[in-house]
């Protein structure tokens, strides 16, 4: 496990302490949870960008047209 030291304004640190306390967890656990959320969002963005780079725009437009046709039939 790694120890990480971060610098931030006192008011922000105090708000994080209050948030952690309201959740009955340590500030360390709060930062770990927030980091997990940020990394999950980043991973999803990277996966989307990789898939978008490999995408076939013509095929995608064809699929959207088919969906429009199905919705119009309902």
N, C-alpha and C positions, 0 to 999 in steps of 0.2 A: 504494500500500500504506500502511496505517496502523500507527503504533506505539502500542501499548497498554501502559500501566504498571499493574500490579496489586499490591496489598498483601496479604500472607498471612503467617501465622505461619512462623517460620524452620523449624520441624520439618516442616511441610507442603512448603515449598519444597525442603528437602533430600531429602525422599522423592520429589518429582517429578524432581529431578535424578538420583537413583538409578534411577528408573524409565526415564527417557530414556536413561541410560547403558546400562542392561540391554538396551535395544532398539537400541542403537547409533545413536541420533538425538539431535538437539539438543533442549533444553527448549522452544525456540521451535516446532520441528516437533511435539513431543509435544502442546503446548497447541493447536496448529492442528488436529491429528488429533482430540483430545478435543472441541474446539469443533465440528468437523464432525459427530461422533457426536451431540452434544447437539442441534444444529440439525436433524439428520435425524429424531431422535425427536420434537422439537417440531413439525416439519412434518407428520409422520405423525399426531400427536395432533390438530392443527388440521384436517387433512383428514377424520379420523374424526368429529370433532365437527360439522363442516359437513355431512357426509353423514348423520349421526345426526339432525341438526336437520331435514333434508328427508325423513327416512324416514317410511314408512307402517307403523305398528305392526301393523295388521291384516294387511297383505300379508306382513310378516315372520313373523308367527305362522302364517299359512297355509303359507309355505315350510317352516317348522320341522316342521309337522304332516306335510307331504309327505315330508320326510326321515325322520321317524320311521316312516312307512309303508314307505318303501324299505328301511330298516334291518331292520324286522321281517320283511320278505319274504326277506331274505338268510339 
